[in-house]
Amino acid sequence: MLVEGEAGVGNSRLIREASIELAGERRQVLTGFCHPLREPFPYGPVTDALRKADLTGRPAFPPTAGALPPLLPDPADRLPPPPEQPADASGRRFRLLQAVRSFLTGLGPTTLIVVDLHGVDEATRDLLLLLARDLPPRLSLVLTYRAEDLPPGGTVLGAAHRHPPGAAGAVIRLGPLVESEVREPASAALGPHATTALGAALYRRSEAARGRRRPPGSGSRSRWEGRRSSRG
């Protein structure tokens, strides 16, 4: 699932509420963040997410997960012995990507959330692209991003990304609240004190703040637009 929305429009709140719901369904919810660093750490968001995994009562992981300790040293004693490393750098990177997939497979029902993917490093993008093409059976992948911060003409997972046939998925695009939607939480909080004039003033302020954040030339969108594809 892809969640697109400009800064301040509600991406974080949506993900937080969804995480609570998913945790109630006995799914592990692992969240990693892309930080706006000049030189992001390779696999940083995925490392951030996987280190939070609860390994209590987990069965043995597949042998390929033994390549994870360079990326995830803390649970090394719970992983299989390290396999022989390929001699070339590309082979070692692919082995590490396989290890992440094996680790996620071994966790059981899991949702992996990567936040602010517009700031992702190339190594993490490649890893997520591999997962998106061949998702483990009980893994859900949720990626949030700001379209205005992508390179001109770029896509969130790069030009190589194609939605895999037969996989469920959705794109949710969040847009700003309309004036009536701004009045609703004000009414819930203030009751009769939330007059129409107050709602209009709050809406003008929210739009002014949004205008300061929004880059020139970007258009407005409805609260959300969804596009779904289901298993065929």
C-alpha positions in Angstrom: 0.0 0.0 0.0 1.2 3.5 -0.9 0.1 6.5 1.2 0.7 9.9 -0.5 0.2 13.3 1.1 1.9 16.6 1.6 3.4 17.6 4.9 0.9 18.1 7.7 -2.1 16.6 5.8 -2.5 13.6 8.1 -0.1 10.8 6.9 1.3 10.2 10.4 -2.1 10.2 12.1 -3.5 7.7 9.6 -0.5 5.4 10.0 -0.6 5.7 13.8 -4.3 4.7 13.9 -3.9 1.9 11.4 -1.0 0.5 13.5 -3.2 0.3 16.6 -5.8 -1.5 14.6 -3.3 -4.0 13.1 -1.7 -4.6 16.5 -5.1 -5.6 17.8 -5.3 -8.2 15.1 -2.1 -9.9 16.5 0.1 -8.7 13.7 3.5 -7.4 14.3 3.8 -3.8 13.1 7.3 -2.6 12.4 7.9 1.0 11.5 11.0 2.6 10.1 11.7 6.2 9.2 13.7 7.7 6.3 15.6 10.6 7.9 16.5 13.7 5.9 20.2 13.2 6.1 22.6 14.4 3.4 24.0 10.9 3.2 21.4 8.4 4.5 22.6 5.2 6.1 22.2 2.2 3.8 19.1 0.2 4.8 18.6 2.7 7.7 14.7 2.6 7.7 14.6 -1.2 7.5 17.2 -1.6 10.3 15.1 0.9 12.3 12.0 -1.3 11.7 13.5 -4.8 12.1 15.2 -4.1 15.4 11.8 -3.6 17.0 10.6 -7.1 16.1 9.4 -9.4 18.9 11.2 -12.7 18.5 9.5 -14.3 21.5 8.4 -17.8 20.7 9.4 -17.6 17.0 10.5 -20.8 15.3 13.8 -21.1 13.6 14.4 -18.7 10.7 15.4 -19.9 7.2 19.1 -20.4 6.7 19.5 -17.3 4.5 18.5 -15.1 7.5 22.0 -15.9 8.9 23.4 -13.1 6.7 21.5 -10.5 8.7 24.0 -9.8 11.6 25.9 -7.1 9.7 22.6 -5.2 9.4 21.0 -6.4 12.6 23.6 -7.5 15.2 21.5 -7.5 18.4 19.5 -10.7 17.7 22.4 -12.5 16.1 22.2 -15.3 18.6 18.6 -16.1 17.5 19.6 -16.4 13.8 21.1 -19.3 11.8 24.9 -19.5 11.3 26.2 -17.0 8.7 26.3 -18.6 5.3 29.4 -18.3 3.1 29.6 -14.8 1.7 29.8 -14.3 -2.1 33.1 -12.8 -3.2 31.6 -9.8 -5.1 29.8 -6.8 -3.6 26.6 -7.3 -5.7 26.4 -10.9 -4.5 26.8 -9.9 -0.9 24.1 -7.2 -1.3 21.7 -9.7 -2.9 22.4 -12.2 0.0 21.5 -9.5 2.5 18.3 -8.7 0.7 17.4 -12.4 0.8 18.1 -12.4 4.5 15.7 -9.5 5.2 13.0 -11.4 3.3 13.7 -14.6 5.2 13.6 -12.8 8.5 10.2 -11.1 7.7 8.9 -14.5 6.5 9.9 -16.1 9.8 8.1 -13.4 11.9 4.6 -14.5 10.7 1.8 -12.0 10.2 3.7 -8.7 9.9 3.1 -5.2 8.6 6.3 -3.3 7.6 5.8 0.5 7.4 8.4 2.8 5.9 7.7 6.5 6.5 8.8 9.4 4.3 10.0 7.2 1.4 10.8 10.3 -0.6 14.0 10.6 1.4 15.0 6.9 1.0 18.6 5.8 0.1 19.2 3.7 -3.0 20.0 0.5 -1.0 16.7 0.6 0.9 14.8 1.4 -2.3 16.3 -1.7 -4.0 15.3 -3.8 -0.9 11.7 -2.5 -0.9 11.5 -3.0 -4.6 12.5 -6.7 -4.2 9.9 -7.1 -1.4 7.2 -5.4 -3.4 7.8 -7.8 -6.3 7.7 -10.9 -4.2 6.0 -10.3 -0.9 6.3 -13.0 1.7 2.9 -14.7 2.2 2.0 -13.0 5.5 3.7 -9.6 5.0 2.0 -6.4 4.3 4.0 -3.4 3.1 3.0 0.2 3.7 5.0 3.1 2.3 4.3 6.8 2.9 5.7 9.7 0.9 5.3 13.2 -0.2 4.9 13.5 -4.0 6.2 17.1 -4.1 9.5 15.9 -2.7 10.2 13.2 -5.3 12.5 14.1 -8.2 10.8 15.7 -11.2 9.0 12.9 -13.1 10.1 10.3 -10.5 8.1 7.6 -8.8 8.3 6.5 -5.2 10.0 3.1 -5.9 11.7 4.2 -9.2 10.9 3.5 -12.8 11.6 -0.2 -12.4 8.6 -0.8 -10.1 5.6 -2.6 -11.5 2.7 -3.8 -9.4 3.0 -7.6 -9.3 0.1 -9.5 -11.0 -2.2 -11.2 -8.5 -1.1 -9.1 -5.5 -3.5 -7.0 -3.5 -2.6 -3.3 -3.2 -3.9 0.2 -2.9 -2.8 3.8 -3.4 -4.3 6.3 -1.0 -3.8 10.0 -1.7 -4.6 12.3 1.2 -5.7 15.9 0.5 -6.5 18.9 2.7 -9.7 19.1 4.8 -12.6 21.1 3.4 -14.1 23.8 5.6 -16.9 21.6 6.9 -14.4 18.9 7.9 -12.4 21.5 9.8 -15.5 22.5 11.8 -16.2 18.9 12.9 -13.3 18.5 15.3 -13.8 22.1 16.5 -17.4 21.3 17.3 -16.4 18.0 19.1 -13.9 19.9 21.3 -15.8 23.2 21.9 -19.5 22.3 21.6 -21.7 25.4 21.1 -18.7 27.7 21.2 -17.6 26.3 17.8 -19.5 28.9 15.7 -19.5 29.0 12.0 -17.3 32.1 12.1 -14.8 30.2 14.2 -14.8 27.3 11.8 -14.2 29.6 8.9 -11.3 31.3 10.7 -9.7 27.9 11.5 -10.1 26.9 7.9 -8.4 30.1 6.7 -5.5 29.6 9.1 -5.0 26.0 8.1 -5.0 26.9 4.4 -2.5 29.7 5.0 -0.2 27.3 6.9 -0.6 24.7 4.1 0.2 27.4 1.5 3.5 28.1 3.3 4.4 24.4 3.2 3.3 23.7 -0.3 5.8 24.4 -3.2 4.7 26.9 -5.8 2.6 25.4 -8.6 1.3 22.4 -6.7 -2.5 21.8 -6.9 -5.0 21.0 -4.2 -6.7 17.6 -3.9 -9.7 16.1 -2.3 -9.4 14.6 1.2 -8.4 11.3 -0.2 -8.5 9.4 -3.4 -8.0 5.7 -3.4 -7.0 3.2 -6.1 -7.1 -0.4 -5.3 -6.2 -3.6 -7.1 -7.2 -7.0 -5.8 -5.9 -10.4 -6.2 -6.9 -11.7 -9.7 
